[in-house]
Amino acid sequence: MQNPPTNPDIRYQIKQRLLALRPRAFELFAGDLLVYVGLQNVVITRYVSDGGIDAYGDLISDSGLMRVATGVQVKRQHQNVQRAEIDRFIGALGGQFHYGIFITTSGYAQPAQTKAASSPLIHLDTIDGNQVVDLMLKHRLGLQTNFESSAHLDENYFLGFEDQVVPRVSEKREPYHTSSEPDSELPRPEDDLISLRALSYALRIDSTTIRDWVERGKLVPDRAPKGSGREGFFFRRDRIETIRLGLSAPGIPITSGEWRQEFVDFARSRQMSKSYKPVLLKALLNVVDRNGFAAVDAVVEAFHAFYLERERQELPLEFGNTIFRNGANIPLNTIKNLIIKNPLDRFIIKGFLEYDKRDETIRFVPQLWNELRFYELMDILTSADEQLNYYYSREK
């Protein structure tokens, strides 16, 4: 199956939008991004007098028994990071952190890369602008994806960080400000917020469910969007564990057996508003290879074939507002966008699956795939059919 490229300029658009953020707004965005990098207990430092450390947190092992205090510096700039900047960051880390992460929208000069890789006392990892964009594409940060169209920038996501910046009285507020001058000298700990999307990732609960909780008053955000019609809720970072406990959200599985059991329970769950989850499971398990990889195109075709067959048998395709409202003859690229936005996203947030946009593959995470047994996969397929029978009979 050959699909046209989905907005081939999106990488350029993301990078330009990041460069247009105010410096402090970019630091707040980086705090959001660190959730996906794998850092926990993140704290964004004051804008001034931060000693060269823009954020810090804990890098926690899968067992939860090991924690490495980590310092972070972020640079929103066009030019490559130079050796002197790495030297200053290592100096800022010394005595407080033995591990650091340097994040930039640009790249790294060769001497800077050499220094980062060879520091004898401090382990330092570097993340460049292309890797930042990769993370955003992988987790759909700052993006909107409609079923019928390709991904495009979600301006409200970026404006949410701009709204958190307190401009100086003498400063004229511009939506696209690129000055390197400080934006605020009074950032408060309670202003260390993460987006709804990042909260969903931290809690391993899909963002649609969290947004529904907000709308029903079950979960109260700490910052609501400014302006009518805007969407973009933010939550205090230090509330994550309190929210997790209040919503009885599960923690991250530790052992391979826990990963397997949680996946099996989730796969068998009948909590669904559409038929998409069990159909995706059927499609995925029918085309996955022995190493846990599946080509996205093959999954899309198998997913589509399910609804084509139901249409051939004159059976209901879906209920409510759906792309199948006019039949199952849907462009495959539209089917792909549907899968990525809805059922696949739920498995990715849970940590069961990964989507590699560059290779156009879906894979089971190794700690889960290596633990699953053949009979369990067959049982999941049977359970998927039972879920679909339940769903279609319930909607009659």
N, C-alpha and C positions, 0 to 999 in steps of 0.2 A: 504494500500500500504506500503510495507516495502522497504526502501531504505538503501543501505549500508552507513556507516558513511562517511561523506565527509572530508577527511584528518583529522583523529582523533588527530593527533599531532599538529594541527595548533595553539592551545592555547600555548603549550610549545614553539613552534617556535617563536611566537610573543613575548613572555616574554623574551626569550633569546636574541632576536634581540634588544629589548629595553635596556636590560642590557649591550649590546655591544656598545650602543651609547656613544659618548663622553658626559661628564656631561653637557656641554653647549648645545650640540645638543639635549639632552634629555629635557632640559628646553624649547628649541624652539619647540620641539614636543609637550610638555605639553601645550604651548601656542596655538597650533593647536587644541589640545584636548578640551581646555576650551570652544571653540565655541560650541561643542556638549554637554558640561556640562550645558550650559545655560548662561554663562557669556558674557557680551557685553562690548564694549569699552576697550578691554584688552590691557595692556601694559606689555611687558617683560622688567624687570629691567636690569641694568648693571650686569655683572657677578660678579664683585667685589664691595665691599662697598654697597651691596644692603640691609643691615640691617636685613637680614633673610627673606626678601620678594622677591620671585623670579618673581612674576607677580601680577598685580592687575587689577581690572575691576569693572563693575557694574552688580549687580544682579537686573534685571528689572522685575517688575510685568507685568502680561499679559495686564493690562490696560495702562501701560507705565507711570503711575502717581507716582509710588514708585520706588526709586533706593537705593540700599544698597551697599555702597562701600565695596569691598571684597578684602582681601589680600590672596595670594596663595604661598605656599611653595611646592616644589617638591623634592623627594628624589629617585634617581636611585640607588638602593642597594639591596643586597641579604638578609641581616638580618632585622628582624622586627624593626619597629620604637619603640623607648623606651620613657618612661615618660619624661625624661630630654629633649628630642627633642621637645615634645609637649609643655613643659614649656617654652622653648626658643622661640618657634613660637608664643605662646600667648603673651610673652613679646614684641616680635617684632611688633605684631598687635596693642598692647595697645597705646592709644592716637591717632591713625590714622584710624584704622578699628575696627568695632564692629562685623565683620563677617569674618571668614577665612575658607579656604579649604586647606587641607593637602593631597597631592597626592604622593603615593609611588608605586614602582614596587613590594614591598614585602607585609608584613602585619603589624599588630600593636600588641605589647605586651598588655596584659590585663590592666596593670596600665596606659598605654598610652591611651587606649580606654576609661577607666574610667575618666581620666583627661579631655579628649576632650569632653566628654558628660556632664561633671559637672562644666565646667568653668562658674562662675556666671556672669561675665561682657561681655564675648565674646562668641558668638555662633560659634562653630567650627564643620565642617563636615569633615570626613575622607574618602578617596577613596583609596582602596587597589589595589594590582596588578591584582587580579582576576576581579575587577570591571573595571579597565582600559582595560583589554582584552575584557571584555563584550562589552564595548563601541566601541572598534575597530571592533569587529565582527559585531555588530549591524549596523554600518555605513560604513563597508568595508574599514576602514582606514588601509593603508599599505598592502592591499590585492588585488590580481587579481583573477577574476573568469571568466574562459572560459565557453562557453556553454556546451562543451563536458567533462569538467573536474571540479574537486573540487577546492576550494580556495587554493591559495598558496601565499607566501610572495611576495610583490612588492618591490624589493630591491631599486628601484629608489626612492620610497617614503622616505625611511630612509636615503638614500644617499643625498637627497635634503636638509635635516637638517644638515648633516655632511658638506656639501658644504658651508653652511652659517657660519661655525665656522672658525675664523681666527686663525690659530695656531701660537704660538710663533716661532720666527725665529729658535731657537735652537731645536725645537721639530720636531721629525721625524713623518710625517703623516702616520698613519696606518688606514686602513678601519674599523677595529674592535678593537678600543682602549678602555680599561676599567679603565684607571688610574683615580684617584679621583682628580688629579691636575687640576687647572683652565686651560681652553682651550684658552681663549682670555681675554685680559684686556681692549679691545677697542670696545665693542659692541656699535653700534650706533642706535639711534631710527629708522632710515630708514632701518635698517636690521631686524626689527621686522616684519617678513613675515609669511603668512599663505599659505597653499597649495591650489591648484586649487580645490581639493575636499572640503576643509573647506570653501572656498569662495562660492562654489555652495550651501553649506548648509546655509551659512549666508544670501545669496541672495534668497534662495529657488528656485533655477534654476538648472536643472539637469546638471551634470558635462559634459555630452556629448555635450550639447548645448554650454557651456562655452568653452570647448576645440575647438569646431568648430569656435567660435568667435575669439579665439586666432590664429588659423590657417589662418583665412581670414583677420586678421589684425584689426578686429573690437575692440578687447580688447588686450592691450599690457601688458604682465607680467613684473614685476620688476626684476625677476631673472629667467633666462632660464636654462635648464639642461646643465651640463657639459658633454662633450663626445658625440660622434656620436651615434645615435640610442637611446639615453636616453630620457625618457619622465618624466616630473616633473616640472611644472611651479609654481612659487610662486609670491605672490602679497603683497604689503605693507598693513598692517592691517588698517592703517589710511586712506586708499583709499576706504574702503568698501562702505561707504555712497556715495562718489563721483561716484563710479562705479554703484551703485544702481540707482542713479539719471540719469546718462548718458545712462543707458540701459533701463530706465523706468521700472525697476523691482519693483514688488509690495512689500510693507512692510508686517509685520506680522499682520494678522487680530486681532482685539481686542475683539469684542463682538461675541457671539455665532452666531448671525445672519450673521455677516461678514464671519465667518468661513464657514457657510452653503452656502452662495452665491458664495464664491470663489471656493468651491468644485464643486458646480453645474456647474459653468461656465467652470471650468477646465475639468470636466467630459464630457461636451458637445462639447468641442473644437475639431475641425477637423485638428488641427496641429499635424500631425503624419507622420513618415516616414515608419512605419510598422503597421500591424494590431493589435499589441499586447495590446495597452492600452484599447480599447473597449472590446477586448476578455477577458482581466483580469477583467474588471468591470462586465461583464456578469457572469463570473465564480464566482466571489466573492459574488455578490448580490444573486446568486442562492443558496449559501451554508452558508451564514452568519446567525448567530443565533440572537435571540432577543436582546442580549446584545452587539452586534457589533463584535463578535468574529467568526473566521472561521479557521478550521484546514487547515494547509498548504497542506496536502496530498489531501484533498477534493478539494481545489482550483486548484491544479495541474491537477487532474483527469478531472475536469470540463473544464479547459483550453484546455487540450489535446483533449477532446471529440469534441470540436468545429472543430478542424482541421481534425480529423478522419471522421467526418460527411461530411465535404467539399470534402475530398478525395473520400468518398463513392459516392458522387454525381458528381464526376469528375470535380470539380470546382477548380480554382487556389487556392493554399494554401498560398503562399507568393510570393514576388518579390525581386529580387536582391540576395545578399549574405545572406543566412538564413539557419537555421538548418533543415528547411523543404524542402531543395532543392532535396532530394531523396525520398520524401514522408512523410507521417504523422506518420509512425510507428517508433516513437522515444522513447528511454528509458525515463521513467518518471523522473529519476534523472537529465537527461539533460534538460527536460522541466522545472524542478524546478530551475535549475541554470539560465536558460534563464529568467524566471519570476523575480527572485531576482535581477538579474543584470540590467534588462531593465525596464519593465513597473512598477513593484512594487517600484523600487528605486525612480521613479519620484513622486509617491504619498507620499513616506516617506519624501523626501526632502521638499515637499510642507507642510508637517506637518499634512496630512490627515490620514495616516495610520501608524501603528507601527508593526514591525516584531519581534516576540520573538523567537529567535533561540532555546532556551532551551526547550520551550513548543511547538515549531513548530506551532505557531498560528500567524495569522494576525488579527489585530483589528483596527476598526475605533477609532480615538482619542475621548474621551468622550464628549468634548465640541462640536464636530461635530455630532457624532451619536445621542446624546440626542436632537439635534435640527432638524435632518432630519425627514421628514414626509413620510408616506407610498406612497402617490401619487408622491412625488418627486423621490423616488427610482424607481417606475414604469416608470416615465418619463425618468430617466437616462438609464434604460434598453432599452426603445424605441429609445432614442438618440444613444445608442451604436450600435444598428442595422442600423440606418441611417448612422452613420459614416462608418461602414463596407461596406455598399452598395456604398457609395461615394468613399471609398478607392479602392475597387476592380474595380469599373467602371472607375476610373481615371487612373488606371494602364493598362487598355486594350490597 
